[in-house]
Amino acid sequence: MDRELRTELVSRLAAVRRRWLALAAMRTTAYALTAAAVPIVGAVLIDQVISLEGTALMLVAAVTPLGSIGLAGAAVGRMQRRPDDRHVARFIEERAATLPDVGSLDDAVVSAVEISSEPAEPARAAFIPLVVEAALRRLRVLDPARLIEPRALGGAALQSVGGATLLGAALLLAVPGLLRAIDTTRVRWFPETVEVQVLPGDTRLPAGSPLRIRALVRGGEHVLSRFPPSLIVAAGAEERTVRMMREGDGFEYAFESVDRTFTYRVSAGAARSSEYTVTALHPPRVRQIDLRYEYPSFTGITARDDEDSGDIYGPAGTRVRVRVHTAEPIAAGELALGDTAAAPLGLRTVGERVLEGDLLLEADNSYRVRLVDADGLRSDGHTEYYIRLMDDRPPDVRILRPSADQSITPLEEVTIEARADDDYGVARFELVFSVSGGRERAVPFERTSGTDVQTIGTKILAAEELDVKPGDVIAYYARAWDVGRGKRPTLAQSDIFFLEVKPFSGEFVLAESQAGGGGAAGAQIESLIAAQKEIISATWNLERRSQNGVSETDLKRVVEAQAELRKRTEALGARGGRGRIPREAPFERHAPQFQAAQRRGAADPVSTALEAMARAVKELEAKQTRDAIQHEMAALNGLLEVQAEVRRREVTRQAAGAGGGWGNRNEQDLSALFDRELQRQQRTTYENRSSIQQREQGQDRDERAADKIRDLARRQEELSRRQRELAGAKVTAEERKRQLERLTREQAELREQAEEMLRQAEDMLRQMQGTQGNDAQTTGGLRDASEQMRAAAGELRKEDAMSAAQGGERAAEQLRRLEQR
């Protein structure tokens, strides 16, 4: 009986304890969930306000869960522990006292719990059942639901649901930032788990075509679309990084027009894609056309070769073998005759870059070379070559050196060497030059050598005597008349070349050192200058061949090119005048310079160039090519003046300390330049004016020597190539002997020039009363090259062209090494 009473008492106390614990657990859960949501909501608000990225994003993503766990743990830690029977009994007594229809239990329940939990003494054993029974009578009429009401339990349950809802909403809002943080962590610290997929990868496309590069960043099967990658493009020594734009589940960057070959890769944090190459394919170009004439027997003229030609002149019945050398590997080609009724003449392939075909001269005509390369790109032939029936070829005139356009100082002397060949003889040979589009001046060559049918002339052109200044351009060409032989002598002219007058070395080097950043405008001006030169050369070629007719198609192309160049120049000038300086428009950085030039009125080189271009277009449209050249030269001179003004102002601005903002890209070049200038000033503190002039003269001397060595190496390489070709050519014994004699003579001339340079170098060393390391190496290298040339000439006299070519190549290699020093 006692045990049953005690069991009933424990059961009723347990019922109350369960409701009590349920209430405490639900309230604690509500507090913990709410506390856990607070750091998450704070992190979301911070991300929304300042848009966290990188390290800050990862740090917040790591700290926020720790804060939520800490606050939730603190709330759980404050939860009441499981009460024992005494605490439950006391709770029942206190709650019953607050109920109006129950009132105080007079500690009956507490007394029952205490007496039943203590060991029973014999004297008290009889009273324990009575006390427990009395407490049970009170508890049997007291429902536990009245002690802890369902309303309190329901309220606690709602609080728990509210806390859970708040936490769920916070987590939902935090998902984007959390995923970004996960992607950032993965890309930065675990790049091996990230794959950067790039399309189209390696690709080849015609120059001028658009290109769209697409990148997809994957982490296993998951696409990491929240971490924008960067596109790194490299072309030559230049490299640029741009951010790719979101497109669908990937990222893209579009090029409107691909004009050059470049490599690229995509980076996403520490993850990198492979490096890919975009190859800009240009239509195949003709590099050189060689002609071999086999004359009819009645003419009595032996077969001959005409290298680097194109226009065909010969009597009727002459068979001409046309050998076309291309700049790129070629798949097929043909000669399209000007007579549209005639079928194109197919060319056979004799090498990777060489095509060959035969023509029989029957009437005046013309032809173009159509080419198809291995990629399927076609070239319809931009140049029209003439076929003319005649009994006497005009002279072949060409400039030997300088072999390209060159920059000079206002005090420099330039040695110009030209060559004229004619089948019957050269009657007159002279150099023609003009300054900045002015009147042409013709002077005979000071020194001539060779034979009646092959003449080489040399003329020293002193810039100081021409009263030029930086920005001027000297145009020059050679012309020759052949022996009339009872008819009017035929005039022939060489290609036209240019000497650009630049500032002296110190100013020029400083301006050039700024070309990487603030000098980006210089690159655009250089582009205009190069295009104007090409237009002048094209017009010059039309003019010097105008006696045989002018190609309407070629003339139209030149007109369009000049008009287009004028629009480009006008657009750049207009942007410069508006005074806006966009970040990606470096040309407009020089707006004050152009505006300053415009304030000088007639001295404005931009306006001068634009007006000259407009006049040139009118003259070209009227087919007055000679008059057009004068205006084209004036336009070129205006562009060069703009270039000189830009460089001069860059130098002045830098010297005045206003050269900031050029970017980190030039800091190393500028620092090196300033260090050299400081060293020069320190060295010259106690030097007099004469020592400074001597050093500057020495620098000019070294530059002239390098130019001579470069030219000598180029000519030796060309001569070695011809010697090697003769060694493998199948020609008659008479023709081989004639070519060997000519090659021997030219090899001997090159050797004499090398020995003359050697003598000058040795004389200079004796005057300096000492031997510097570089100068000693130069004299030694020249001596070795001269000996190789001597050996090559000896092999030619033995009629061993292949051994001569090998010796000449060794001499050219030695000269190239000297040039690099």
NORWOTA-V743330 format. One record per residue. N is the residue number from 0. RES is the residue in three letters. OMEGA is omega as a letter, one per 40 degrees, with the letter a starting at -180 (999 if undefined). NEAR is the number of other C-alpha atoms within 12 Angstrom. Layout:
BEGIN
N;RES;OMEGA;NEAR / N;RES;OMEGA;NEAR
END
This chain:
BEGIN
0;MET;i;13 / 1;ASP;a;20 / 2;ARG;i;14 / 3;GLU;i;14 / 4;LEU;i;24 / 5;ARG;i;29 / 6;THR;i;20 / 7;GLU;i;23 / 8;LEU;i;38 / 9;VAL;a;28 / 10;SER;a;20 / 11;ARG;i;31 / 12;LEU;i;37 / 13;ALA;i;24 / 14;ALA;i;26 / 15;VAL;a;35 / 16;ARG;a;30 / 17;ARG;i;24 / 18;ARG;i;31 / 19;TRP;i;35 / 20;LEU;i;25 / 21;ALA;i;28 / 22;LEU;a;31 / 23;ALA;a;30 / 24;ALA;a;27 / 25;MET;i;31 / 26;ARG;i;32 / 27;THR;i;32 / 28;THR;i;34 / 29;ALA;i;31 / 30;TYR;a;35 / 31;ALA;a;34 / 32;LEU;i;36 / 33;THR;i;34 / 34;ALA;i;34 / 35;ALA;a;36 / 36;ALA;a;36 / 37;VAL;i;31 / 38;PRO;a;31 / 39;ILE;i;37 / 40;VAL;i;30 / 41;GLY;i;25 / 42;ALA;i;36 / 43;VAL;i;29 / 44;LEU;i;19 / 45;ILE;a;21 / 46;ASP;i;28 / 47;GLN;a;17 / 48;VAL;a;10 / 49;ILE;i;12 / 50;SER;a;18 / 51;LEU;i;24 / 52;GLU;i;27 / 53;GLY;a;27 / 54;THR;a;20 / 55;ALA;i;21 / 56;LEU;i;30 / 57;MET;a;28 / 58;LEU;i;22 / 59;VAL;i;31 / 60;ALA;i;36 / 61;ALA;a;22 / 62;VAL;a;20 / 63;THR;i;31 / 64;PRO;i;28 / 65;LEU;i;20 / 66;GLY;i;24 / 67;SER;i;30 / 68;ILE;a;24 / 69;GLY;a;21 / 70;LEU;i;26 / 71;ALA;i;28 / 72;GLY;i;22 / 73;ALA;i;20 / 74;ALA;i;25 / 75;VAL;a;25 / 76;GLY;a;17 / 77;ARG;a;17 / 78;MET;i;24 / 79;GLN;i;19 / 80;ARG;a;16 / 81;ARG;a;20 / 82;PRO;i;21 / 83;ASP;a;23 / 84;ASP;a;30 / 85;ARG;i;27 / 86;HIS;i;23 / 87;VAL;i;33 / 88;ALA;i;36 / 89;ARG;i;29 / 90;PHE;a;27 / 91;ILE;i;41 / 92;GLU;a;32 / 93;GLU;a;23 / 94;ARG;a;28 / 95;ALA;i;30 / 96;ALA;a;20 / 97;THR;a;17 / 98;LEU;a;19 / 99;PRO;a;10 / 100;ASP;i;13 / 101;VAL;i;22 / 102;GLY;a;17 / 103;SER;i;20 / 104;LEU;i;30 / 105;ASP;i;20 / 106;ASP;a;28 / 107;ALA;a;30 / 108;VAL;i;39 / 109;VAL;a;32 / 110;SER;a;29 / 111;ALA;a;38 / 112;VAL;a;36 / 113;GLU;a;26 / 114;ILE;a;27 / 115;SER;a;32 / 116;SER;a;19 / 117;GLU;i;13 / 118;PRO;a;12 / 119;ALA;i;16 / 120;GLU;a;12 / 121;PRO;a;9 / 122;ALA;a;9 / 123;ARG;a;15 / 124;ALA;a;17 / 125;ALA;a;16 / 126;PHE;a;19 / 127;ILE;i;30 / 128;PRO;a;26 / 129;LEU;a;22 / 130;VAL;a;28 / 131;VAL;i;36 / 132;GLU;i;28 / 133;ALA;i;26 / 134;ALA;a;36 / 135;LEU;i;31 / 136;ARG;i;20 / 137;ARG;a;27 / 138;LEU;a;33 / 139;ARG;i;19 / 140;VAL;a;18 / 141;LEU;a;29 / 142;ASP;i;22 / 143;PRO;a;27 / 144;ALA;i;22 / 145;ARG;i;26 / 146;LEU;i;34 / 147;ILE;a;32 / 148;GLU;i;20 / 149;PRO;i;18 / 150;ARG;i;15 / 151;ALA;i;21 / 152;LEU;i;25 / 153;GLY;i;18 / 154;GLY;i;20 / 155;ALA;i;28 / 156;ALA;i;24 / 157;LEU;i;20 / 158;GLN;i;26 / 159;SER;i;28 / 160;VAL;i;23 / 161;GLY;i;24 / 162;GLY;i;28 / 163;ALA;i;26 / 164;THR;i;19 / 165;LEU;i;26 / 166;LEU;i;29 / 167;GLY;i;21 / 168;ALA;i;21 / 169;ALA;i;31 / 170;LEU;i;29 / 171;LEU;i;18 / 172;LEU;a;22 / 173;ALA;a;31 / 174;VAL;i;20 / 175;PRO;i;25 / 176;GLY;i;36 / 177;LEU;i;31 / 178;LEU;i;25 / 179;ARG;i;31 / 180;ALA;i;33 / 181;ILE;i;30 / 182;ASP;a;39 / 183;THR;i;36 / 184;THR;a;31 / 185;ARG;a;30 / 186;VAL;a;35 / 187;ARG;a;25 / 188;TRP;i;20 / 189;PHE;a;19 / 190;PRO;a;24 / 191;GLU;i;19 / 192;THR;a;23 / 193;VAL;i;32 / 194;GLU;i;30 / 195;VAL;i;38 / 196;GLN;a;31 / 197;VAL;i;34 / 198;LEU;e;28 / 199;PRO;a;23 / 200;GLY;i;24 / 201;ASP;a;21 / 202;THR;i;26 / 203;ARG;a;28 / 204;LEU;i;27 / 205;PRO;i;25 / 206;ALA;a;24 / 207;GLY;a;19 / 208;SER;i;21 / 209;PRO;a;19 / 210;LEU;i;27 / 211;ARG;i;25 / 212;ILE;a;37 / 213;ARG;a;32 / 214;ALA;i;41 / 215;LEU;a;38 / 216;VAL;a;41 / 217;ARG;i;32 / 218;GLY;a;27 / 219;GLY;i;17 / 220;GLU;a;11 / 221;HIS;i;18 / 222;VAL;i;26 / 223;LEU;a;36 / 224;SER;a;31 / 225;ARG;a;32 / 226;PHE;a;40 / 227;PRO;i;35 / 228;PRO;i;41 / 229;SER;i;33 / 230;LEU;a;36 / 231;ILE;a;28 / 232;VAL;i;29 / 233;ALA;i;22 / 234;ALA;a;20 / 235;GLY;a;12 / 236;ALA;a;10 / 237;GLU;i;15 / 238;GLU;a;17 / 239;ARG;i;19 / 240;THR;i;18 / 241;VAL;i;23 / 242;ARG;a;23 / 243;MET;a;31 / 244;MET;a;24 / 245;ARG;i;23 / 246;GLU;a;18 / 247;GLY;i;14 / 248;ASP;i;19 / 249;GLY;a;26 / 250;PHE;a;35 / 251;GLU;i;30 / 252;TYR;a;30 / 253;ALA;i;23 / 254;PHE;i;21 / 255;GLU;a;13 / 256;SER;i;16 / 257;VAL;a;25 / 258;ASP;a;21 / 259;ARG;i;25 / 260;THR;i;25 / 261;PHE;i;28 / 262;THR;i;28 / 263;TYR;i;36 / 264;ARG;a;35 / 265;VAL;i;39 / 266;SER;i;34 / 267;ALA;a;41 / 268;GLY;i;30 / 269;ALA;i;24 / 270;ALA;a;30 / 271;ARG;i;31 / 272;SER;i;29 / 273;SER;i;21 / 274;GLU;a;24 / 275;TYR;a;26 / 276;THR;i;25 / 277;VAL;a;32 / 278;THR;i;25 / 279;ALA;a;26 / 280;LEU;i;28 / 281;HIS;i;28 / 282;PRO;a;28 / 283;PRO;a;33 / 284;ARG;i;31 / 285;VAL;i;34 / 286;ARG;a;25 / 287;GLN;i;24 / 288;ILE;i;32 / 289;ASP;a;28 / 290;LEU;i;32 / 291;ARG;a;32 / 292;TYR;i;30 / 293;GLU;a;29 / 294;TYR;i;28 / 295;PRO;a;20 / 296;SER;a;14 / 297;PHE;a;13 / 298;THR;a;17 / 299;GLY;a;12 / 300;ILE;i;18 / 301;THR;i;19 / 302;ALA;a;27 / 303;ARG;i;26 / 304;ASP;i;28 / 305;ASP;a;28 / 306;GLU;i;25 / 307;ASP;a;22 / 308;SER;a;28 / 309;GLY;i;34 / 310;ASP;a;33 / 311;ILE;i;42 / 312;TYR;i;39 / 313;GLY;i;36 / 314;PRO;i;29 / 315;ALA;a;27 / 316;GLY;i;23 / 317;THR;i;34 / 318;ARG;a;27 / 319;VAL;i;33 / 320;ARG;a;31 / 321;VAL;i;42 / 322;ARG;a;36 / 323;VAL;i;43 / 324;HIS;a;33 / 325;THR;a;34 / 326;ALA;a;20 / 327;GLU;i;28 / 328;PRO;a;30 / 329;ILE;i;34 / 330;ALA;a;27 / 331;ALA;i;34 / 332;GLY;i;40 / 333;GLU;i;32 / 334;LEU;i;38 / 335;ALA;a;31 / 336;LEU;a;28 / 337;GLY;i;25 / 338;ASP;a;18 / 339;THR;i;14 / 340;ALA;a;9 / 341;ALA;i;13 / 342;ALA;i;13 / 343;PRO;i;23 / 344;LEU;a;27 / 345;GLY;i;23 / 346;LEU;i;29 / 347;ARG;a;24 / 348;THR;i;25 / 349;VAL;i;20 / 350;GLY;a;18 / 351;GLU;a;19 / 352;ARG;a;29 / 353;VAL;i;30 / 354;LEU;a;39 / 355;GLU;i;30 / 356;GLY;a;30 / 357;ASP;i;25 / 358;LEU;i;35 / 359;LEU;a;28 / 360;LEU;i;28 / 361;GLU;a;20 / 362;ALA;i;22 / 363;ASP;a;24 / 364;ASN;i;29 / 365;SER;i;33 / 366;TYR;i;32 / 367;ARG;a;36 / 368;VAL;i;41 / 369;ARG;a;33 / 370;LEU;i;40 / 371;VAL;a;29 / 372;ASP;a;30 / 373;ALA;i;20 / 374;ASP;i;23 / 375;GLY;i;20 / 376;LEU;a;26 / 377;ARG;i;24 / 378;SER;a;29 / 379;ASP;i;24 / 380;GLY;a;28 / 381;HIS;a;25 / 382;THR;i;33 / 383;GLU;i;34 / 384;TYR;a;32 / 385;TYR;i;32 / 386;ILE;a;36 / 387;ARG;i;30 / 388;LEU;a;26 / 389;MET;a;22 / 390;ASP;a;24 / 391;ASP;i;29 / 392;ARG;i;32 / 393;PRO;i;39 / 394;PRO;i;37 / 395;ASP;a;40 / 396;VAL;i;39 / 397;ARG;i;36 / 398;ILE;i;35 / 399;LEU;i;29 / 400;ARG;e;34 / 401;PRO;a;35 / 402;SER;i;27 / 403;ALA;i;24 / 404;ASP;a;27 / 405;GLN;i;25 / 406;SER;a;32 / 407;ILE;i;35 / 408;THR;a;33 / 409;PRO;a;28 / 410;LEU;a;24 / 411;GLU;i;31 / 412;GLU;a;24 / 413;VAL;i;33 / 414;THR;a;30 / 415;ILE;a;39 / 416;GLU;a;35 / 417;ALA;a;42 / 418;ARG;i;40 / 419;ALA;i;43 / 420;ASP;i;36 / 421;ASP;a;32 / 422;ASP;i;32 / 423;TYR;i;25 / 424;GLY;i;28 / 425;VAL;a;37 / 426;ALA;a;30 / 427;ARG;a;35 / 428;PHE;a;45 / 429;GLU;i;38 / 430;LEU;i;41 / 431;VAL;i;32 / 432;PHE;i;32 / 433;SER;a;32 / 434;VAL;i;32 / 435;SER;i;37 / 436;GLY;a;30 / 437;GLY;a;25 / 438;ARG;i;19 / 439;GLU;i;21 / 440;ARG;a;20 / 441;ALA;i;21 / 442;VAL;i;24 / 443;PRO;i;27 / 444;PHE;a;29 / 445;GLU;a;19 / 446;ARG;i;21 / 447;THR;i;24 / 448;SER;i;22 / 449;GLY;a;21 / 450;THR;i;20 / 451;ASP;a;23 / 452;VAL;i;28 / 453;GLN;a;30 / 454;THR;i;37 / 455;ILE;a;37 / 456;GLY;i;35 / 457;THR;i;29 / 458;LYS;i;32 / 459;ILE;a;23 / 460;LEU;a;34 / 461;ALA;a;22 / 462;ALA;a;29 / 463;GLU;a;18 / 464;GLU;a;15 / 465;LEU;i;23 / 466;ASP;i;20 / 467;VAL;i;28 / 468;LYS;i;29 / 469;PRO;a;37 / 470;GLY;i;36 / 471;ASP;i;39 / 472;VAL;i;43 / 473;ILE;i;44 / 474;ALA;a;41 / 475;TYR;i;45 / 476;TYR;i;45 / 477;ALA;i;43 / 478;ARG;a;39 / 479;ALA;i;40 / 480;TRP;i;34 / 481;ASP;i;34 / 482;VAL;a;26 / 483;GLY;a;22 / 484;ARG;i;16 / 485;GLY;i;9 / 486;LYS;i;11 / 487;ARG;i;13 / 488;PRO;a;22 / 489;THR;i;33 / 490;LEU;i;30 / 491;ALA;a;34 / 492;GLN;i;36 / 493;SER;i;36 / 494;ASP;a;38 / 495;ILE;i;39 / 496;PHE;a;37 / 497;PHE;i;40 / 498;LEU;a;41 / 499;GLU;a;39 / 500;VAL;a;38 / 501;LYS;i;34 / 502;PRO;i;32 / 503;PHE;a;27 / 504;SER;a;24 / 505;GLY;a;23 / 506;GLU;a;27 / 507;PHE;a;30 / 508;VAL;i;24 / 509;LEU;i;33 / 510;ALA;a;39 / 511;GLU;a;33 / 512;SER;a;31 / 513;GLN;a;39 / 514;ALA;a;32 / 515;GLY;a;26 / 516;GLY;i;32 / 517;GLY;i;39 / 518;GLY;i;35 / 519;ALA;i;32 / 520;ALA;i;36 / 521;GLY;i;36 / 522;ALA;i;24 / 523;GLN;i;29 / 524;ILE;i;35 / 525;GLU;i;28 / 526;SER;i;23 / 527;LEU;a;37 / 528;ILE;i;38 / 529;ALA;i;22 / 530;ALA;i;27 / 531;GLN;i;41 / 532;LYS;i;38 / 533;GLU;i;28 / 534;ILE;i;40 / 535;ILE;i;42 / 536;SER;i;31 / 537;ALA;i;36 / 538;THR;i;42 / 539;TRP;i;35 / 540;ASN;i;34 / 541;LEU;a;38 / 542;GLU;a;30 / 543;ARG;i;28 / 544;ARG;a;30 / 545;SER;i;23 / 546;GLN;i;17 / 547;ASN;a;25 / 548;GLY;a;24 / 549;VAL;i;29 / 550;SER;i;30 / 551;GLU;a;18 / 552;THR;i;20 / 553;ASP;i;31 / 554;LEU;i;33 / 555;LYS;i;25 / 556;ARG;i;24 / 557;VAL;i;41 / 558;VAL;a;35 / 559;GLU;i;22 / 560;ALA;a;29 / 561;GLN;i;43 / 562;ALA;i;30 / 563;GLU;i;22 / 564;LEU;i;36 / 565;ARG;i;36 / 566;LYS;i;20 / 567;ARG;a;25 / 568;THR;a;38 / 569;GLU;i;26 / 570;ALA;i;20 / 571;LEU;i;33 / 572;GLY;i;38 / 573;ALA;i;24 / 574;ARG;i;24 / 575;GLY;a;29 / 576;GLY;a;25 / 577;ARG;i;18 / 578;GLY;i;20 / 579;ARG;a;20 / 580;ILE;i;18 / 581;PRO;a;15 / 582;ARG;a;15 / 583;GLU;i;13 / 584;ALA;a;23 / 585;PRO;i;27 / 586;PHE;a;38 / 587;GLU;i;32 / 588;ARG;a;34 / 589;HIS;i;39 / 590;ALA;i;28 / 591;PRO;a;25 / 592;GLN;i;33 / 593;PHE;i;36 / 594;GLN;i;28 / 595;ALA;i;21 / 596;ALA;a;27 / 597;GLN;i;22 / 598;ARG;i;16 / 599;ARG;i;15 / 600;GLY;a;14 / 601;ALA;a;14 / 602;ALA;a;19 / 603;ASP;a;26 / 604;PRO;a;37 / 605;VAL;i;44 / 606;SER;i;32 / 607;THR;a;33 / 608;ALA;a;40 / 609;LEU;i;37 / 610;GLU;i;29 / 611;ALA;i;35 / 612;MET;i;42 / 613;ALA;i;30 / 614;ARG;i;29 / 615;ALA;i;39 / 616;VAL;i;37 / 617;LYS;i;25 / 618;GLU;i;26 / 619;LEU;i;38 / 620;GLU;i;25 / 621;ALA;i;18 / 622;LYS;i;27 / 623;GLN;a;24 / 624;THR;a;38 / 625;ARG;i;27 / 626;ASP;a;27 / 627;ALA;a;36 / 628;ILE;i;44 / 629;GLN;i;32 / 630;HIS;i;36 / 631;GLU;i;50 / 632;MET;i;48 / 633;ALA;i;41 / 634;ALA;i;46 / 635;LEU;i;51 / 636;ASN;i;45 / 637;GLY;i;38 / 638;LEU;i;48 / 639;LEU;i;41 / 640;GLU;i;39 / 641;VAL;i;43 / 642;GLN;i;43 / 643;ALA;i;34 / 644;GLU;i;38 / 645;VAL;a;45 / 646;ARG;a;39 / 647;ARG;a;31 / 648;ARG;i;32 / 649;GLU;i;37 / 650;VAL;a;30 / 651;THR;a;19 / 652;ARG;i;24 / 653;GLN;a;25 / 654;ALA;a;19 / 655;ALA;i;11 / 656;GLY;a;12 / 657;ALA;a;14 / 658;GLY;a;24 / 659;GLY;i;18 / 660;GLY;i;19 / 661;TRP;i;26 / 662;GLY;a;19 / 663;ASN;a;15 / 664;ARG;a;21 / 665;ASN;a;25 / 666;GLU;a;22 / 667;GLN;i;17 / 668;ASP;a;23 / 669;LEU;i;30 / 670;SER;i;18 / 671;ALA;a;17 / 672;LEU;i;26 / 673;PHE;i;21 / 674;ASP;i;15 / 675;ARG;a;17 / 676;GLU;i;19 / 677;LEU;i;14 / 678;GLN;i;13 / 679;ARG;i;18 / 680;GLN;i;15 / 681;GLN;a;12 / 682;ARG;a;15 / 683;THR;a;17 / 684;THR;a;13 / 685;TYR;i;12 / 686;GLU;i;15 / 687;ASN;a;13 / 688;ARG;a;12 / 689;SER;a;12 / 690;SER;i;15 / 691;ILE;i;18 / 692;GLN;i;15 / 693;GLN;i;15 / 694;ARG;i;18 / 695;GLU;i;18 / 696;GLN;i;18 / 697;GLY;i;17 / 698;GLN;i;17 / 699;ASP;i;22 / 700;ARG;i;21 / 701;ASP;i;22 / 702;GLU;i;24 / 703;ARG;i;25 / 704;ALA;i;32 / 705;ALA;i;25 / 706;ASP;i;29 / 707;LYS;i;32 / 708;ILE;i;41 / 709;ARG;a;29 / 710;ASP;i;29 / 711;LEU;i;42 / 712;ALA;i;37 / 713;ARG;a;29 / 714;ARG;i;33 / 715;GLN;i;42 / 716;GLU;i;30 / 717;GLU;i;24 / 718;LEU;i;40 / 719;SER;i;37 / 720;ARG;i;24 / 721;ARG;i;30 / 722;GLN;a;37 / 723;ARG;i;26 / 724;GLU;i;22 / 725;LEU;a;32 / 726;ALA;a;26 / 727;GLY;a;15 / 728;ALA;i;16 / 729;LYS;a;11 / 730;VAL;i;19 / 731;THR;a;14 / 732;ALA;a;13 / 733;GLU;i;14 / 734;GLU;i;18 / 735;ARG;a;27 / 736;LYS;a;21 / 737;ARG;a;22 / 738;GLN;i;29 / 739;LEU;i;35 / 740;GLU;i;25 / 741;ARG;i;27 / 742;LEU;i;39 / 743;THR;a;35 / 744;ARG;a;26 / 745;GLU;i;33 / 746;GLN;i;42 / 747;ALA;i;30 / 748;GLU;i;25 / 749;LEU;i;38 / 750;ARG;i;35 / 751;GLU;i;23 / 752;GLN;i;27 / 753;ALA;i;40 / 754;GLU;i;28 / 755;GLU;i;22 / 756;MET;i;30 / 757;LEU;i;30 / 758;ARG;i;20 / 759;GLN;a;21 / 760;ALA;i;30 / 761;GLU;i;25 / 762;ASP;a;18 / 763;MET;i;23 / 764;LEU;i;21 / 765;ARG;i;15 / 766;GLN;a;11 / 767;MET;i;14 / 768;GLN;i;10 / 769;GLY;a;14 / 770;THR;i;19 / 771;GLN;a;16 / 772;GLY;a;12 / 773;ASN;a;18 / 774;ASP;i;28 / 775;ALA;i;22 / 776;GLN;i;23 / 777;THR;a;35 / 778;THR;i;32 / 779;GLY;i;26 / 780;GLY;i;32 / 781;LEU;i;42 / 782;ARG;i;30 / 783;ASP;a;28 / 784;ALA;i;38 / 785;SER;i;38 / 786;GLU;i;28 / 787;GLN;i;35 / 788;MET;i;47 / 789;ARG;i;31 / 790;ALA;i;29 / 791;ALA;i;41 / 792;ALA;i;40 / 793;GLY;i;27 / 794;GLU;i;28 / 795;LEU;i;38 / 796;ARG;i;24 / 797;LYS;i;17 / 798;GLU;i;26 / 799;ASP;a;27 / 800;ALA;a;37 / 801;MET;i;27 / 802;SER;i;26 / 803;ALA;i;39 / 804;ALA;i;38 / 805;GLN;i;30 / 806;GLY;i;35 / 807;GLY;i;47 / 808;GLU;i;32 / 809;ARG;i;28 / 810;ALA;i;40 / 811;ALA;i;39 / 812;GLU;i;28 / 813;GLN;i;35 / 814;LEU;i;40 / 815;ARG;i;28 / 816;ARG;i;22 / 817;LEU;a;31 / 818;GLU;a;27 / 819;GLN;i;18 / 820;ARG;999;20
END
